[in-house]
Amino acid sequence: MIFKTLLAGVVALSAHATTPLVFPPLDIHKLHQKELANEKLGEAPRFAVVRNVSVKPQSFEERDGLLVWKQRVRALNAVSLNFAFEKFKLTPNARLSIYATDFSVSVRDFTAEDNNIHGELWSPVILAEDVTIELSIPESELDELELELTRVNQGFRTFSQTTEKAGSCNVDVVCEEGDEWQKEINSVGVISTGGSTFCTGFMVNNTSNDRTPLFMTAAHCRVREYNAASLVVYWNYQSQQCGGSRNGNLDQFNTGSQFLAASAKSDFALVKLLNNPEPEWNVTYAGFDARDLDTSSATAIHHPATDEKSISFEFDPTTTTSYLKDEVPGDSTHIRVENWDVGTTEPGSSGSPLFNAEKRVIGQLHGGYASCRSATPDWYGRIHTSWEGEGVPEKRLVDWLDPGKTGDLITDTIE
């Protein structure tokens, strides 16, 4: 087969295709043990090992009037692969595809509509160890193309393969316990950052009710200005049957965000997604309550061990404390949940919303000791504390959740 090679801006004929990228197998057991130790320290779970590369389109094949470049990537024993293009600007008629080399699975194609302010693209995971990246482009547009593959992230566990399986006490959101919480359930997503770590987060409404794509998670999930472009949010990752097999899918996703604010004081991070979720995904925008109040009961919606989405209930009142402390009110930065009456939380649940009895978010999960084996407390960073935060826009919520300066402290969930 004859290929064309791009040399100094000139397309020339070549007899050789692009050399495949091949990465050696990982020591899965060793990685799992390391992650188990890290998770006990409260760190965001990691699911992939980063491989730094520098690959630009070189050899092209002619097909149907277009130039086609293919880059095969093999990572032995990987449970998934995902990719970072830290130089990314497609031309009007270019198309980037990512698919398993055996065509068993793929992600949606990327086009010029995915160009963004960061000039980067971070792909969702693809559950395969042998993947092909394919670019098709008119020859007349080659000079305008900006594309460089800079990272291959080699997965050693899927979103449902953390160091320990999610506990059996977790309740799927499709179970009857979730029936009255469907609007709130649809606001929650599982996230990855840097193509290698994951947490939970949620879309949040503002006082303008204008569907600005604001997304909150925990500060310790490490979403910052330097890596906001790498945020990928997966929507509706949940089981199809109550207590059934793990059959959630990762097809519905947003990639990329703009960092707005974060504070370690109450462990919150707020970003603006580069695009709104597609209407057919039925993603909602969670209401919030920033008043200085405890709640008579609480509900958590989250991805335990980043499994399919679950729901947990605390039927007793919450208290206001310091992080990991029992004394009331302590420094008043956190909400303490005594123990879960239904369900629990686990590593991977970090950043998930806590709803009060009026179905408004009052905090996001920082950490705690809860598990199916331990009826012990969890702590959530308070929206009330985060509202004024540390006094500047990049470390508080008020500027973003009340953009019209209405003074309102509550909103409801909207579709």
LINQUI-V442382 format. One record per residue. N is the residue number from 1. PHI is phi in whole degrees, -180 to 180 (NA if undefined). NEAR is the number of other C-alpha atoms within 12 Angstrom. D_FIRST is the distance of its C-alpha to the first C-alpha in Angstrom with 1 decimal. Layout:
BEGIN
<<N,PHI,NEAR,D_FIRST> <N,PHI,NEAR,D_FIRST>>
END
This chain:
BEGIN
<<1,NA,13,0.0> <2,-96,18,3.8> <3,-118,24,6.5> <4,-106,29,10.2> <5,-115,29,12.8> <6,-87,25,16.4> <7,-128,17,18.9> <8,52,10,22.5> <9,83,17,21.9> <10,-111,16,19.5> <11,-87,24,15.9> <12,-123,21,14.0> <13,-69,20,10.5> <14,-140,19,9.0> <15,-98,14,6.6> <16,-126,19,8.0> <17,-81,22,8.5> <18,-64,28,12.3> <19,-70,18,14.5> <20,-63,19,16.4> <21,-90,26,20.1> <22,-127,22,22.2> <23,-116,25,26.0> <24,-70,17,28.6> <25,-66,19,30.9> <26,-94,24,34.1> <27,-85,19,37.6> <28,-60,25,38.4> <29,-61,15,42.1> <30,-64,13,42.8> <31,-65,24,41.2> <32,-63,26,43.3> <33,-66,19,46.4> <34,-65,20,45.9> <35,-69,32,45.4> <36,-61,25,48.5> <37,-65,19,50.5> <38,-65,19,49.1> <39,-67,32,49.8> <40,-67,21,53.4> <41,-88,16,53.7> <42,86,28,52.7> <43,-82,29,49.2> <44,-63,40,46.5> <45,-61,49,44.4> <46,-111,42,41.0> <47,-123,42,38.1> <48,-148,38,35.2> <49,-102,34,34.6> <50,-83,26,33.1> <51,-115,28,30.1> <52,-81,21,29.9> <53,-139,20,26.5> <54,-145,18,25.2> <55,-130,29,21.6> <56,-120,29,20.6> <57,-57,39,17.4> <58,-128,32,15.3> <59,-91,32,11.5> <60,-120,37,10.6> <61,-108,34,8.1> <62,-85,25,9.9> <63,-153,18,11.5> <64,53,11,14.9> <65,80,14,16.0> <66,-121,21,15.5> <67,-92,33,13.5> <68,-125,33,12.6> <69,-113,38,13.1> <70,-126,36,13.3> <71,-128,36,15.7> <72,-89,31,16.5> <73,-128,38,20.2> <74,-123,32,22.0> <75,-132,33,25.8> <76,-60,23,27.3> <77,66,22,30.3> <78,-69,33,30.1> <79,-87,30,31.9> <80,-161,39,30.2> <81,-135,46,28.1> <82,-145,50,28.7> <83,-135,47,27.4> <84,-116,41,29.0> <85,-113,39,27.6> <86,-86,32,30.5> <87,-127,27,28.9> <88,-149,35,28.2> <89,-154,31,28.4> <90,-87,33,26.1> <91,-85,27,26.1> <92,-56,21,27.6> <93,-114,24,24.4> <94,-87,33,22.3> <95,-145,32,22.0> <96,-113,40,21.6> <97,-119,30,21.1> <98,-133,38,22.0> <99,-151,35,21.6> <100,-62,28,21.8> <101,-60,24,18.5> <102,-88,16,20.1> <103,66,17,21.1> <104,-77,16,24.7> <105,-156,24,25.9> <106,-155,30,25.1> <107,-114,30,27.1> <108,-62,22,27.6> <109,-71,22,25.2> <110,-110,33,26.4> <111,-134,24,26.9> <112,-61,24,29.0> <113,-66,20,32.0> <114,-91,29,31.5> <115,-61,31,32.0> <116,-150,25,35.4> <117,-65,20,38.1> <118,-84,26,36.7> <119,66,25,33.2> <120,-136,35,31.9> <121,-138,43,30.4> <122,-116,43,31.3> <123,-80,47,29.6> <124,-73,45,31.5> <125,-73,49,31.0> <126,-125,38,28.4> <127,-83,35,29.6> <128,-160,33,26.7> <129,-103,36,25.7> <130,-133,35,21.9> <131,-129,39,20.8> <132,-115,35,17.9> <133,-101,43,18.6> <134,-130,34,16.7> <135,-116,40,17.4> <136,-120,36,16.9> <137,-159,35,18.7> <138,-65,27,19.3> <139,-60,30,18.4> <140,-68,19,22.1> <141,-104,21,23.1> <142,-59,32,21.2> <143,-65,20,24.3> <144,-93,19,26.4> <145,-73,31,24.3> <146,-128,27,25.9> <147,-153,35,24.1> <148,-144,30,24.5> <149,-80,33,24.4> <150,-116,26,27.5> <151,-143,32,28.6> <152,-115,43,27.4> <153,-104,44,30.4> <154,-94,45,30.4> <155,-75,44,32.9> <156,-111,40,35.4> <157,-158,39,37.3> <158,-85,38,36.9> <159,-64,47,39.4> <160,-110,36,41.5> <161,-130,29,41.2> <162,-80,39,43.6> <163,-59,34,45.5> <164,-132,28,47.9> <165,-61,26,47.5> <166,-59,33,49.4> <167,-62,29,53.0> <168,-70,22,54.2> <169,-79,26,56.8> <170,-67,40,54.2> <171,-116,38,54.4> <172,-61,42,51.4> <173,-67,41,51.8> <174,-83,29,51.5> <175,-71,25,54.7> <176,-61,16,58.0> <177,-61,24,58.9> <178,-93,26,56.3> <179,-58,17,57.4> <180,-87,18,59.6> <181,-124,31,57.0> <182,-61,30,54.0> <183,-63,26,54.0> <184,-71,44,54.1> <185,-57,50,51.5> <186,-73,41,49.0> <187,-87,47,49.4> <188,-100,53,48.1> <189,-136,51,44.6> <190,-97,53,43.0> <191,-126,54,41.3> <192,-127,48,38.9> <193,-130,44,39.1> <194,63,45,36.8> <195,69,44,34.4> <196,-142,41,36.7> <197,-124,44,40.3> <198,-141,49,41.8> <199,-155,55,45.1> <200,-117,56,46.7> <201,-158,53,47.7> <202,-157,52,48.9> <203,-73,49,49.0> <204,-128,52,52.4> <205,-74,39,54.4> <206,-127,38,56.4> <207,-70,33,59.8> <208,-84,25,58.2> <209,51,27,56.5> <210,-106,22,53.6> <211,61,28,50.7> <212,-60,28,49.5> <213,-76,35,46.7> <214,-85,40,48.8> <215,-133,53,47.7> <216,-113,60,49.9> <217,-153,55,49.4> <218,-90,46,51.1> <219,-62,39,51.1> <220,-74,38,50.4> <221,-78,45,47.0> <222,68,38,46.1> <223,-94,44,45.0> <224,-137,33,45.8> <225,-59,24,44.9> <226,-71,17,42.4> <227,-127,29,40.3> <228,-60,37,41.2> <229,-63,38,37.7> <230,-87,41,36.5> <231,-68,48,38.8> <232,-121,45,37.2> <233,-111,47,39.7> <234,-106,43,39.1> <235,-103,40,41.5> <236,57,42,43.0> <237,-83,38,41.8> <238,-156,40,44.5> <239,-66,25,45.3> <240,-87,19,45.7> <241,-133,18,48.8> <242,-62,23,51.8> <243,69,23,51.5> <244,-83,18,48.4> <245,-70,14,45.2> <246,-76,23,42.9> <247,-132,20,40.8> <248,-69,29,40.5> <249,-122,27,37.2> <250,-114,35,35.7> <251,-77,26,34.1> <252,-100,29,36.7> <253,-148,32,36.5> <254,-115,37,37.2> <255,-123,40,35.6> <256,95,46,37.3> <257,-155,39,41.0> <258,-116,31,43.5> <259,-68,34,46.1> <260,-116,33,49.7> <261,-160,39,52.2> <262,-163,39,52.9> <263,-153,37,55.9> <264,-71,29,56.4> <265,-55,31,60.0> <266,-118,42,59.2> <267,56,41,55.6> <268,-116,49,54.0> <269,-139,50,50.8> <270,-129,46,50.1> <271,-130,43,46.9> <272,-114,36,45.8> <273,-63,32,42.5> <274,-70,32,40.2> <275,-144,26,40.3> <276,-73,28,42.6> <277,-59,34,41.5> <278,-62,18,40.4> <279,-56,14,43.5> <280,-71,13,42.5> <281,-82,21,42.5> <282,59,22,46.3> <283,-72,36,46.4> <284,-110,37,50.0> <285,-117,41,51.7> <286,-66,48,54.3> <287,-73,40,57.8> <288,-137,44,59.6> <289,-137,40,63.1> <290,-99,36,63.9> <291,-74,24,67.7> <292,-86,23,69.5> <293,-137,26,70.0> <294,-84,33,69.4> <295,-124,31,68.4> <296,-74,19,70.2> <297,-159,31,67.0> <298,-145,37,63.3> <299,-133,46,59.9> <300,-114,56,56.6> <301,-123,57,53.2> <302,-163,51,50.5> <303,-114,52,47.5> <304,-69,49,49.2> <305,53,41,46.9> <306,51,49,44.4> <307,-71,48,44.7> <308,-54,46,44.9> <309,-61,53,47.6> <310,-128,52,51.2> <311,-133,46,54.7> <312,-132,42,57.8> <313,-131,35,61.4> <314,-118,33,64.4> <315,-92,21,67.6> <316,-102,21,69.9> <317,-64,23,70.3> <318,-87,36,68.1> <319,-128,34,69.6> <320,-103,35,68.8> <321,-146,29,68.4> <322,-85,29,66.5> <323,-66,33,63.2> <324,64,30,63.7> <325,-119,26,67.5> <326,-100,24,70.0> <327,-66,16,72.8> <328,-107,19,73.3> <329,-94,20,72.5> <330,58,17,71.2> <331,-91,20,69.2> <332,65,31,68.3> <333,-93,38,64.6> <334,-134,45,63.5> <335,-102,50,64.2> <336,-104,45,65.1> <337,-98,48,64.4> <338,-60,31,66.8> <339,-169,33,64.8> <340,-86,37,62.6> <341,-79,29,64.5> <342,-134,29,61.3> <343,79,37,58.0> <344,-164,44,57.2> <345,-130,55,54.6> <346,-150,53,52.2> <347,-53,49,49.8> <348,103,51,47.2> <349,-77,55,50.0> <350,-51,51,50.7> <351,90,53,50.7> <352,-76,56,51.6> <353,-82,54,54.5> <354,-110,53,58.0> <355,-100,46,59.8> <356,-84,40,63.5> <357,-65,26,65.7> <358,-94,25,65.1> <359,66,33,61.3> <360,-118,38,60.6> <361,-70,50,58.7> <362,-119,50,61.0> <363,-177,56,58.8> <364,-127,53,55.4> <365,-66,56,55.2> <366,-95,49,55.6> <367,173,44,56.4> <368,162,37,59.0> <369,-119,30,59.7> <370,-66,34,59.3> <371,-165,31,57.4> <372,-64,25,58.1> <373,-95,18,60.1> <374,-143,20,62.1> <375,-84,21,64.1> <376,-128,24,64.1> <377,-75,32,63.6> <378,-125,44,60.7> <379,-127,44,60.9> <380,-119,50,59.3> <381,-64,49,59.3> <382,-79,50,61.6> <383,-58,50,60.6> <384,-58,33,64.2> <385,-68,37,63.6> <386,-69,46,60.2> <387,-56,41,61.7> <388,-98,29,63.3> <389,47,30,61.4> <390,-107,22,61.9> <391,89,18,63.1> <392,-130,18,60.1> <393,-54,23,57.3> <394,-78,27,54.6> <395,-135,30,56.7> <396,-153,34,58.2> <397,-98,42,57.5> <398,-55,35,60.2> <399,-65,27,58.3> <400,-99,37,55.3> <401,-91,45,57.0> <402,-131,30,59.9> <403,-65,21,58.3> <404,-89,15,61.2> <405,54,15,63.8> <406,-78,16,65.6> <407,85,18,67.0> <408,-67,23,65.9> <409,-112,31,65.2> <410,-136,33,63.8> <411,-141,29,61.2> <412,-106,29,60.1> <413,-70,34,56.7> <414,-124,29,55.0> <415,-96,27,52.2>>
END
